[in-house]
Amino acid sequence: PPPPFPPPPPPPPPPATSPTDDTDRSPSVTAANLAQAVSALTTLENGNRALRGMPGREDRDGILEDFRRRIEVLLKPRLLAALQTAQGGTSGGKGGELGPLQQCAVMYTSLGRTAVLMEEYVKARPALVHKLWFGFSISESPRKASGAVNSEGFVAWLPGWYDSILKLLAEERRRSLAVFGSEKGPEITARVLDECFRPLLSSFSTRLSTLFSTNDSSSDATGSFESICASYEATLRFLSLAYDQMIGCKNPKLIHVIYARVASPFAPYQRKFSKLELKHDTIVMADVTNDVQSVSQSVQDLDGLQDAVSRLEALAPFVIPVVEGARSRFQLLNCGYQITQTLSTIDKILSDHIAELYIAIGTLSATMTSSTSVITQSFDDLYVQCSLDILKIAGGFVQSLRGFECQTHDQLRSMGVGLRASLAQMAAADDGGTNGGGGGASSASDLNNSVDSLSMVEVGTLLAREVCGGKTREQRQEHLATLQRFAGGDGRAIQQGGNRASSSPELFPHTREELKKLITTCQTFVFDVCSSVPNHWLSPSNMSELKIWRAEDNEEQ
């Protein structure tokens, strides 16, 4: 018989490897075959899912994760290079410049690392905007002698800077749609807007405080509150236009949060509006107050009286444009919130000015009707005419104040309509968020996908509510109720022909009291002038000097 088969040789021993060396067990990856590596990783992940429940799952997951990490390390430089190439198209470059970036987007999406791609993309976009911001104070802003930033220069420069961001957002909407698709495009545009401001917020706040300090007790008169309001108005206009580039965003709360962050440098001015407005108006009225106090200092004759009356006629109504500006700034910044404090501030400005007027008129009356005054020696009808002109000043001020109060009621009612609509939208969003299984007042937003535009008033109301409206629905409703009470109800009585202020409290109670004193002082001045000659001779010291006492009997007969 033939001999039996010899036994097979033993298998060679396996090479010595570390059980934790995943690099040797994963496919090789180089910068040249990234696309093939990503495709291979996708195939391996599909196979791993098919083997779910089989032994060795942890090892397979570890190998795939290491493979993915190595691909990301090699893909990062390519992404940065693609972003650098795409930056050349900011001014309207060729569409082909987006090709490398689109390739990177496909690979990152396959890797499940879209968030990493979005983060790097958003960080790279606003570089030019940041450069313009930080270059302004060095090369474009004229400096005052004190070294402070010129407020007029900044206010004039800011809208142009906002225009550069709007151009970036318009280009970004086209790019993000091409790179990320229609689902993510509007959200990417919103995140680019956020990145435009995120590194600048501290600098923005510092620059605004240089224009007008938020320290209400500061005596520094650098800049003015009007510069802050002009900058805020430009910001509202910018945010209203920027919303057009984010229409279709699936995350409306993101836009709400971004808008609040962009406008956050103005939040201290909104919270402390009444105190800062009082500081601003006091500075504005300082020269007027000094002029009113100096009116009666050098009045000795008829010419001096006529000059004093002319000056008072010019100075008396000066406060009305000042408080009208305060009311407009309140509507711009606070949109009806904190109405009680603001009305108190306006009341103080008006009442202090009226007090200065009647003190000056009282001093003028005492000077002109004193025993040594020329009016008692050479009385003229023009003195009476001047005194009547003083009374006319009080009448004109009453008319101006009445018109100001009527306009204030109208504006308060208009602000109440905006607040009521804003709170109704937010209540609907809160209810929708609650019914949807989460949300509430802290997470819902009154912006939704159906809103195709936002006006400046809507943006301003949204931001004012965020800063001054409180944290709960009850607090916001209390603000609305207070505003409607001062406005004279909800407006239905006005529309039906009712009394405008029948159901509203007095807007300026201290001003009313001071106005009564002014009217009384002016009336007393007229009486003092008209009775100055009789009073002069009827005084005990002068009565004995009358010629009647020295007349002889025959002359008397």
Stockholm file with secondary structure:
# STOCKHOLM 1.0

chainA/1-557         PPPPFPPPPPPPPPPATSPTDDTDRSPSVTAANLAQAVSALTTLENGNRALRGMPGREDRDGILEDFRRRIEVLLKPRLLAALQTAQGGTSGGKGGELGPLQQCAVMYTSLGRTAVLMEEYVKARPALVHKLWFGFSISESPRKASGAVNSEGFVAWLPGWYDSILKLLAEERRRSLAVFGSEKGPEITARVLDECFRPLLSSFSTRLSTLFSTNDSSSDATGSFESICASYEATLRFLSLAYDQMIGCKNPKLIHVIYARVASPFAPYQRKFSKLELKHDTIVMADVTNDVQSVSQSVQDLDGLQDAVSRLEALAPFVIPVVEGARSRFQLLNCGYQITQTLSTIDKILSDHIAELYIAIGTLSATMTSSTSVITQSFDDLYVQCSLDILKIAGGFVQSLRGFECQTHDQLRSMGVGLRASLAQMAAADDGGTNGGGGGASSASDLNNSVDSLSMVEVGTLLAREVCGGKTREQRQEHLATLQRFAGGDGRAIQQGGNRASSSPELFPHTREELKKLITTCQTFVFDVCSSVPNHWLSPSNMSELKIWRAEDNEEQ
#=GR chainA/1-557 SS CCCCCCCCCCCCCCCCCCTTCHHHHSCCCCGGGHHHHHHHHHHHHHHHHHTTTSTTHHHHHHHHHHHHHHHHHHHHHHHHHHHHHHHTTTTTCCGGGGHHHHHHHHHHHHHTCHHHHHHHHHHHTTHHHHHHHHHHHHHTCCBCTTSCBCHHHHHHHHHHHHHHHHHHHHHHHHHHHHHHCTTTHHHHHHHHHHHHHGGGHHHHHHHHHHHSCSCTTCCCCCSCHHHHHHHHHHHHHHHHHHGGGGTTCSCHHHHHHHHHHHTGGGHHHHHTHHHHHHHHHHHHHHHHHHHHHTTTTTCCSHHHHHHHHHHHHHHGGGHHHHHHHHHHHHHHHTTTTTHHHHHHHHHHHHHHHHHHHHHHHHHHHHHHTSTTCGGGTSCCHHHHHHHHHHHHHHHHHHHHHHHHHHHHHHHHHHHHHHHHHHHHHHHHHHHHHHHTTSCCTTTCCSCCTTCCCCCHHHHHHHHHHHHHSCSSHHHHHHHHHHHHHHHTSSSHHHHTTCCTTTTSCCSCHHHHHHHHHHHHHHHHHHHHHHTHHHHHHHSHHHHTTCGGGGCCHHHHC
#=GC SS_cons         CCCCCCCCCCCCCCCCCCTTCHHHHSCCCCGGGHHHHHHHHHHHHHHHHHTTTSTTHHHHHHHHHHHHHHHHHHHHHHHHHHHHHHHTTTTTCCGGGGHHHHHHHHHHHHHTCHHHHHHHHHHHTTHHHHHHHHHHHHHTCCBCTTSCBCHHHHHHHHHHHHHHHHHHHHHHHHHHHHHHCTTTHHHHHHHHHHHHHGGGHHHHHHHHHHHSCSCTTCCCCCSCHHHHHHHHHHHHHHHHHHGGGGTTCSCHHHHHHHHHHHTGGGHHHHHTHHHHHHHHHHHHHHHHHHHHHTTTTTCCSHHHHHHHHHHHHHHGGGHHHHHHHHHHHHHHHTTTTTHHHHHHHHHHHHHHHHHHHHHHHHHHHHHHTSTTCGGGTSCCHHHHHHHHHHHHHHHHHHHHHHHHHHHHHHHHHHHHHHHHHHHHHHHHHHHHHHHTTSCCTTTCCSCCTTCCCCCHHHHHHHHHHHHHSCSSHHHHHHHHHHHHHHHTSSSHHHHTTCCTTTTSCCSCHHHHHHHHHHHHHHHHHHHHHHTHHHHHHHSHHHHTTCGGGGCCHHHHC
//
